[in-house]
Amino acid sequence: MNPINSTNLMNSTNSINSMNPANPDVLRPWYVIHTKPGNEDRVKINLHNQEIETFSPLLETYQYYNGKMIPKIKPLFPNYLFARLDLELHYYKVKWTRGVNRILGSGHEPIPISEKVIQTIKERSGKDDLVKLEDELKDGDMVQINSGPFKSLRGVFQKMMSSKGRVRILLSLIGVDVPVQIPRWQIKKVA
């Protein structure tokens, strides 16, 4: 009896094809790319030009500028981004891409991260990979003010006032509950 028959040969060929990076049905694992400071966008563009899929989640923060708080978009993980790689094809391309420090791993061996991590971040992302980290506030939640003239005071969340992010909270001042409208970014939920 010959152990190599046409059925075994077909099965082994199918398994080889399923591991072939040219096969679009097989997803490549995600790796974390450590970039040089401030080079996340440069690396993302350079890898995109090399037809490598990347994911760089962003976060909306606020910065005090000329007496006003203005929104600013920053990377959720400064100096890092995610890339879907086939190490045999892409390792040296990525390693020598302008702006890249290294591919994270153990020693000199890159280690992939779980697909679940990427999916969880993407589920919390909106358009343009902007991640929403804010807590959902409900009527009656205790909140604390982080900045401004009422800094460190606690109050009770009442409701959202506008789509621009203004909220109304009740502050207990001099024994009386006073409704105050402030920007959403100035408060955080207290456990």
C-alpha positions in Angstrom: 0.0 0.0 0.0 1.4 3.4 -1.0 1.1 6.0 1.8 1.1 8.8 -0.8 -2.0 8.7 -2.8 -3.9 11.3 -4.8 -6.3 12.0 -1.9 -3.5 12.7 0.6 -1.7 14.8 -2.0 -4.8 17.0 -2.6 -5.3 17.5 1.2 -1.7 18.5 1.7 -1.9 20.9 -1.3 -5.1 22.5 0.1 -3.5 23.0 3.5 -0.4 24.6 1.9 -2.6 26.9 -0.2 -4.6 28.0 2.9 -1.3 29.1 4.6 -0.1 30.9 1.4 0.0 34.7 2.1 -1.3 35.3 -1.4 -4.6 33.5 -0.4 -6.9 36.4 0.5 -9.0 34.1 2.8 -6.1 33.9 5.3 -5.8 36.9 7.7 -2.3 37.9 8.7 -1.7 38.5 12.4 -1.4 42.0 13.9 1.9 43.3 15.3 2.7 46.4 17.3 5.1 48.8 15.5 7.1 51.2 17.8 7.7 54.4 16.0 10.1 57.3 16.6 8.4 60.1 18.6 5.8 61.9 16.6 6.2 59.7 13.5 3.0 57.7 13.7 1.4 59.4 10.7 4.6 59.2 8.6 4.9 55.4 9.3 1.2 54.9 8.6 1.5 56.6 5.2 4.8 54.8 4.4 3.3 51.4 5.3 0.1 52.2 3.3 2.3 53.0 0.3 3.8 49.5 0.7 0.2 48.0 0.8 0.5 47.0 4.4 -2.7 47.4 6.5 -2.4 49.6 9.5 -4.6 50.7 12.4 -3.8 53.8 14.5 -6.5 54.6 17.0 -6.9 58.3 17.8 -8.2 60.1 20.9 -9.9 63.5 21.2 -8.3 65.5 24.0 -8.4 69.2 24.9 -5.6 71.7 25.1 -5.6 75.1 26.6 -4.6 77.6 23.9 -4.9 81.5 23.9 -7.3 81.4 26.8 -9.6 78.7 25.3 -9.8 75.0 25.5 -9.6 73.6 22.0 -10.1 70.0 20.9 -7.0 68.2 19.7 -6.7 64.8 18.1 -3.8 62.7 19.4 -2.8 59.0 19.0 -4.4 56.7 21.6 -1.0 55.0 22.0 1.7 57.6 21.3 4.6 56.2 19.3 2.8 53.0 18.5 0.6 51.7 15.7 -0.7 48.3 14.7 0.1 46.6 11.3 -1.1 43.3 9.8 2.0 41.6 8.6 3.4 38.4 7.1 6.8 38.4 8.6 8.4 36.5 5.8 7.3 39.2 3.3 7.2 42.3 5.4 9.7 42.1 8.2 12.6 43.9 6.5 10.3 46.3 4.7 8.7 47.4 8.0 12.0 47.4 9.9 13.7 49.8 7.5 10.6 52.0 6.9 11.4 55.6 7.8 10.1 56.5 11.3 10.0 52.9 12.6 12.0 52.0 15.7 11.1 48.3 15.8 8.4 45.7 15.8 7.5 44.8 19.4 8.3 41.3 20.6 10.6 39.2 22.8 14.2 39.8 22.1 14.6 39.9 18.3 11.5 37.9 17.6 8.3 39.9 16.9 5.2 38.6 18.7 1.7 39.0 17.2 -1.1 40.4 19.3 -4.6 38.9 19.6 -7.2 39.8 17.0 -9.6 40.3 19.9 -7.5 43.3 21.1 -7.8 45.0 17.7 -11.5 44.2 17.4 -12.3 45.6 20.9 -10.5 48.9 20.0 -12.3 49.1 16.6 -15.7 48.5 18.3 -15.1 51.5 20.5 -13.8 53.6 17.5 -16.0 55.8 15.4 -15.2 57.4 12.1 -11.6 58.1 11.3 -10.5 55.6 14.0 -11.5 58.1 16.8 -11.9 56.1 20.1 -14.6 57.2 22.5 -13.4 56.7 26.1 -15.9 58.8 28.0 -18.3 57.2 30.4 -22.0 57.1 29.7 -23.6 59.5 32.2 -27.1 59.0 33.4 -29.4 61.3 35.3 -28.4 61.1 39.0 -24.7 60.0 38.5 -22.2 61.6 40.8 -19.6 63.6 39.0 -16.5 65.6 39.9 -15.3 68.7 38.1 -11.7 68.5 36.9 -10.9 72.1 35.9 -12.2 75.6 35.9 -13.6 77.7 38.8 -15.5 74.7 40.3 -12.5 72.4 40.2 -12.7 69.5 42.8 -16.3 70.1 43.5 -18.8 67.2 43.2 -22.2 67.4 41.8 -25.0 65.3 40.3 -25.3 64.9 36.6 -28.6 66.1 35.3 -28.5 66.0 31.4 -26.7 66.7 28.2 -27.5 70.2 27.0 -26.0 70.2 23.4 -24.3 68.1 20.8 -21.2 70.3 21.3 -20.7 68.6 24.7 -22.3 70.9 27.3 -23.9 69.3 30.3 -25.9 70.5 33.2 -25.0 69.3 36.7 -26.4 70.2 40.1 -23.8 71.6 42.6 -24.7 71.9 46.2 -23.4 75.3 47.0 -24.2 77.0 50.4 -26.9 74.4 51.1 -28.8 75.0 47.8 -28.7 72.9 44.7 -27.6 75.2 41.8 -27.8 74.0 38.2 -24.5 74.7 36.4 -23.7 74.3 32.7 -20.2 73.3 31.8 -18.4 71.4 29.0 -18.5 67.6 29.2 -14.7 67.3 29.2 -14.5 69.2 32.5 -16.3 66.4 34.5 -15.7 62.8 35.2 -17.9 60.1 36.7 -17.2 59.3 40.4 -17.7 55.7 41.5 
